[in-house]
Amino acid sequence: MVMIIFNKLKYFCCWIGWHSYFIGFENIHHSIKDPLKFLLFAKCKWCGYTGQIDCQGNLF
């Protein structure tokens, strides 16, 4: 019962854009095309969404 509620909460959080920030991201890497290595990309552990990490640590 608890896992069902937790999975629905994870789905809702990813749906509104709050990806697995507190748990951490998977596959954090720099962009190959960026010579200064400022662009960070990561993958959400919960939903698998891949996006860019901004300066505040949020995935978008």
N, CA, C and O atoms as a GROMACS GRO file, in nm:
protein
  240
    1MET      N    1   0.082  -0.120   0.000
    1MET     CA    2   0.000   0.000   0.000
    1MET      C    3   0.087   0.127   0.000
    1MET      O    4   0.059   0.223  -0.071
    2VAL      N    5   0.192   0.124   0.081
    2VAL     CA    6   0.280   0.242   0.090
    2VAL      C    7   0.354   0.264  -0.042
    2VAL      O    8   0.371   0.378  -0.085
    3MET      N    9   0.397   0.155  -0.106
    3MET     CA   10   0.470   0.168  -0.233
    3MET      C   11   0.380   0.223  -0.343
    3MET      O   12   0.426   0.298  -0.429
    4ILE      N   13   0.252   0.188  -0.341
    4ILE     CA   14   0.160   0.239  -0.441
    4ILE      C   15   0.145   0.390  -0.425
    4ILE      O   16   0.145   0.464  -0.524
    5ILE      N   17   0.132   0.436  -0.303
    5ILE     CA   18   0.121   0.580  -0.276
    5ILE      C   19   0.250   0.652  -0.314
    5ILE      O   20   0.246   0.760  -0.373
    6PHE      N   21   0.364   0.592  -0.281
    6PHE     CA   22   0.492   0.653  -0.313
    6PHE      C   23   0.513   0.661  -0.464
    6PHE      O   24   0.565   0.762  -0.514
    7ASN      N   25   0.475   0.557  -0.538
    7ASN     CA   26   0.489   0.560  -0.684
    7ASN      C   27   0.398   0.666  -0.746
    7ASN      O   28   0.438   0.732  -0.841
    8LYS      N   29   0.278   0.682  -0.694
    8LYS     CA   30   0.189   0.786  -0.745
    8LYS      C   31   0.244   0.924  -0.712
    8LYS      O   32   0.230   1.017  -0.792
    9LEU      N   33   0.305   0.940  -0.596
    9LEU     CA   34   0.367   1.067  -0.559
    9LEU      C   35   0.485   1.098  -0.650
    9LEU      O   36   0.501   1.213  -0.692
   10LYS      N   37   0.567   0.999  -0.682
   10LYS     CA   38   0.679   1.019  -0.774
   10LYS      C   39   0.628   1.059  -0.913
   10LYS      O   40   0.683   1.149  -0.975
   11TYR      N   41   0.524   0.992  -0.961
   11TYR     CA   42   0.466   1.025  -1.090
   11TYR      C   43   0.414   1.168  -1.091
   11TYR      O   44   0.438   1.242  -1.187
   12PHE      N   45   0.345   1.208  -0.986
   12PHE     CA   46   0.291   1.344  -0.978
   12PHE      C   47   0.404   1.447  -0.975
   12PHE      O   48   0.396   1.549  -1.042
   13CYS      N   49   0.507   1.420  -0.896
   13CYS     CA   50   0.620   1.514  -0.887
   13CYS      C   51   0.689   1.531  -1.022
   13CYS      O   52   0.724   1.643  -1.059
   14CYS      N   53   0.709   1.424  -1.095
   14CYS     CA   54   0.771   1.434  -1.227
   14CYS      C   55   0.679   1.505  -1.325
   14CYS      O   56   0.725   1.578  -1.412
   15TRP      N   57   0.549   1.484  -1.310
   15TRP     CA   58   0.452   1.547  -1.399
   15TRP      C   59   0.453   1.699  -1.385
   15TRP      O   60   0.437   1.770  -1.484
   16ILE      N   61   0.471   1.750  -1.262
   16ILE     CA   62   0.474   1.895  -1.241
   16ILE      C   63   0.615   1.953  -1.255
   16ILE      O   64   0.634   2.074  -1.242
   17GLY      N   65   0.714   1.868  -1.281
   17GLY     CA   66   0.850   1.916  -1.306
   17GLY      C   67   0.945   1.906  -1.190
   17GLY      O   68   1.057   1.955  -1.197
   18TRP      N   69   0.902   1.842  -1.080
   18TRP     CA   70   0.991   1.822  -0.966
   18TRP      C   71   1.052   1.683  -0.978
   18TRP      O   72   1.000   1.587  -0.921
   19HIS      N   73   1.160   1.673  -1.052
   19HIS     CA   74   1.222   1.544  -1.076
   19HIS      C   75   1.302   1.503  -0.953
   19HIS      O   76   1.299   1.573  -0.851
   20SER      N   77   1.372   1.393  -0.960
   20SER     CA   78   1.436   1.331  -0.844
   20SER      C   79   1.554   1.413  -0.791
   20SER      O   80   1.666   1.363  -0.782
   21TYR      N   81   1.529   1.538  -0.757
   21TYR     CA   82   1.635   1.628  -0.712
   21TYR      C   83   1.690   1.587  -0.576
   21TYR      O   84   1.812   1.588  -0.556
   22PHE      N   85   1.604   1.551  -0.483
   22PHE     CA   86   1.650   1.518  -0.348
   22PHE      C   87   1.718   1.381  -0.343
   22PHE      O   88   1.804   1.358  -0.259
   23ILE      N   89   1.680   1.293  -0.431
   23ILE     CA   90   1.742   1.161  -0.438
   23ILE      C   91   1.872   1.168  -0.516
   23ILE      O   92   1.968   1.097  -0.486
   24GLY      N   93   1.877   1.252  -0.615
   24GLY     CA   94   1.993   1.266  -0.702
   24GLY      C   95   1.959   1.226  -0.843
   24GLY      O   96   1.857   1.161  -0.868
   25PHE      N   97   2.042   1.265  -0.936
   25PHE     CA   98   2.020   1.236  -1.076
   25PHE      C   99   2.115   1.125  -1.120
   25PHE      O  100   2.216   1.099  -1.055
   26GLU      N  101   2.080   1.060  -1.229
   26GLU     CA  102   2.167   0.960  -1.291
   26GLU      C  103   2.238   1.023  -1.410
   26GLU      O  104   2.189   1.118  -1.469
   27ASN      N  105   2.353   0.969  -1.444
   27ASN     CA  106   2.424   1.002  -1.567
   27ASN      C  107   2.446   1.153  -1.583
   27ASN      O  108   2.409   1.210  -1.685
   28ILE      N  109   2.504   1.215  -1.485
   28ILE     CA  110   2.537   1.358  -1.494
   28ILE      C  111   2.663   1.373  -1.580
   28ILE      O  112   2.766   1.314  -1.551
   29HIS      N  113   2.652   1.453  -1.686
   29HIS     CA  114   2.765   1.470  -1.776
   29HIS      C  115   2.764   1.610  -1.836
   29HIS      O  116   2.660   1.675  -1.842
   30HIS      N  117   2.880   1.654  -1.881
   30HIS     CA  118   2.894   1.783  -1.948
   30HIS      C  119   2.864   1.766  -2.097
   30HIS      O  120   2.877   1.657  -2.152
   31SER      N  121   2.825   1.875  -2.158
   31SER     CA  122   2.799   1.873  -2.302
   31SER      C  123   2.931   1.869  -2.377
   31SER      O  124   3.027   1.938  -2.342
   32ILE      N  125   2.936   1.787  -2.480
   32ILE     CA  126   3.057   1.775  -2.562
   32ILE      C  127   3.077   1.900  -2.646
   32ILE      O  128   3.190   1.939  -2.674
   33LYS      N  129   2.967   1.963  -2.688
   33LYS     CA  130   2.974   2.079  -2.777
   33LYS      C  131   3.009   2.208  -2.704
   33LYS      O  132   3.040   2.308  -2.769
   34ASP      N  133   3.005   2.209  -2.572
   34ASP     CA  134   3.033   2.329  -2.494
   34ASP      C  135   3.182   2.332  -2.458
   34ASP      O  136   3.225   2.249  -2.378
   35PRO      N  137   3.261   2.424  -2.514
   35PRO     CA  138   3.405   2.424  -2.487
   35PRO      C  139   3.440   2.462  -2.343
   35PRO      O  140   3.545   2.422  -2.292
   36LEU      N  141   3.354   2.539  -2.276
   36LEU     CA  142   3.383   2.580  -2.138
   36LEU      C  143   3.328   2.484  -2.034
   36LEU      O  144   3.353   2.501  -1.915
   37LYS      N  145   3.252   2.384  -2.077
   37LYS     CA  146   3.196   2.280  -1.990
   37LYS      C  147   3.101   2.337  -1.885
   37LYS      O  148   3.102   2.292  -1.770
   38PHE      N  149   3.019   2.435  -1.925
   38PHE     CA  150   2.920   2.491  -1.833
   38PHE      C  151   2.788   2.415  -1.836
   38PHE      O  152   2.717   2.412  -1.735
   39LEU      N  153   2.754   2.353  -1.949
   39LEU     CA  154   2.626   2.286  -1.964
   39LEU      C  155   2.631   2.147  -1.903
   39LEU      O  156   2.710   2.062  -1.946
   40LEU      N  157   2.547   2.122  -1.802
   40LEU     CA  158   2.537   1.991  -1.740
   40LEU      C  159   2.405   1.927  -1.780
   40LEU      O  160   2.301   1.992  -1.780
   41PHE      N  161   2.410   1.800  -1.813
   41PHE     CA  162   2.291   1.725  -1.846
   41PHE      C  163   2.280   1.606  -1.752
   41PHE      O  164   2.381   1.552  -1.706
   42ALA      N  165   2.156   1.566  -1.722
   42ALA     CA  166   2.133   1.455  -1.631
   42ALA      C  167   2.004   1.384  -1.666
   42ALA      O  168   1.928   1.428  -1.752
   43LYS      N  169   1.982   1.271  -1.599
   43LYS     CA  170   1.862   1.189  -1.621
   43LYS      C  171   1.793   1.168  -1.486
   43LYS      O  172   1.858   1.138  -1.386
   44CYS      N  173   1.661   1.185  -1.484
   44CYS     CA  174   1.582   1.165  -1.364
   44CYS      C  175   1.576   1.015  -1.331
   44CYS      O  176   1.551   0.934  -1.420
   45LYS      N  177   1.598   0.979  -1.205
   45LYS     CA  178   1.593   0.839  -1.165
   45LYS      C  179   1.451   0.784  -1.166
   45LYS      O  180   1.432   0.664  -1.185
   46TRP      N  181   1.354   0.870  -1.148
   46TRP     CA  182   1.216   0.822  -1.136
   46TRP      C  183   1.150   0.800  -1.270
   46TRP      O  184   1.092   0.694  -1.293
   47CYS      N  185   1.158   0.898  -1.361
   47CYS     CA  186   1.081   0.888  -1.486
   47CYS      C  187   1.169   0.868  -1.609
   47CYS      O  188   1.117   0.835  -1.716
   48GLY      N  189   1.300   0.888  -1.597
   48GLY     CA  190   1.388   0.870  -1.712
   48GLY      C  191   1.402   0.992  -1.800
   48GLY      O  192   1.464   0.985  -1.906
   49TYR      N  193   1.346   1.107  -1.758
   49TYR     CA  194   1.356   1.230  -1.836
   49TYR      C  195   1.500   1.279  -1.839
   49TYR      O  196   1.566   1.285  -1.734
   50THR      N  197   1.549   1.313  -1.955
   50THR     CA  198   1.684   1.366  -1.970
   50THR      C  199   1.674   1.514  -2.005
   50THR      O  200   1.603   1.552  -2.097
   51GLY      N  201   1.746   1.596  -1.929
   51GLY     CA  202   1.742   1.739  -1.954
   51GLY      C  203   1.865   1.809  -1.898
   51GLY      O  204   1.959   1.745  -1.852
   52GLN      N  205   1.862   1.939  -1.903
   52GLN     CA  206   1.974   2.022  -1.861
   52GLN      C  207   1.953   2.065  -1.716
   52GLN      O  208   1.841   2.091  -1.673
   53ILE      N  209   2.062   2.072  -1.641
   53ILE     CA  210   2.058   2.120  -1.504
   53ILE      C  211   2.094   2.268  -1.505
   53ILE      O  212   2.196   2.307  -1.562
   54ASP      N  213   2.010   2.351  -1.441
   54ASP     CA  214   2.040   2.494  -1.437
   54ASP      C  215   2.130   2.527  -1.319
   54ASP      O  216   2.177   2.437  -1.250
   55CYS      N  217   2.154   2.656  -1.296
   55CYS     CA  218   2.249   2.699  -1.194
   55CYS      C  219   2.201   2.670  -1.052
   55CYS      O  220   2.282   2.669  -0.959
   56GLN      N  221   2.071   2.647  -1.032
   56GLN     CA  222   2.017   2.617  -0.901
   56GLN      C  223   2.003   2.466  -0.876
   56GLN      O  224   1.957   2.424  -0.769
   57GLY      N  225   2.042   2.386  -0.972
   57GLY     CA  226   2.038   2.242  -0.956
   57GLY      C  227   1.907   2.177  -0.998
   57GLY      O  228   1.884   2.061  -0.967
   58ASN      N  229   1.822   2.250  -1.067
   58ASN     CA  230   1.695   2.194  -1.112
   58ASN      C  231   1.708   2.137  -1.252
   58ASN      O  232   1.784   2.188  -1.334
   59LEU      N  233   1.635   2.031  -1.279
   59LEU     CA  234   1.637   1.966  -1.409
   59LEU      C  235   1.525   2.022  -1.495
   59LEU      O  236   1.409   2.020  -1.453
   60PHE      N  237   1.557   2.071  -1.614
   60PHE     CA  238   1.453   2.119  -1.705
   60PHE      C  239   1.485   2.080  -1.848
   60PHE      O  240   1.409   2.112  -1.939
   0.00000   0.00000   0.00000
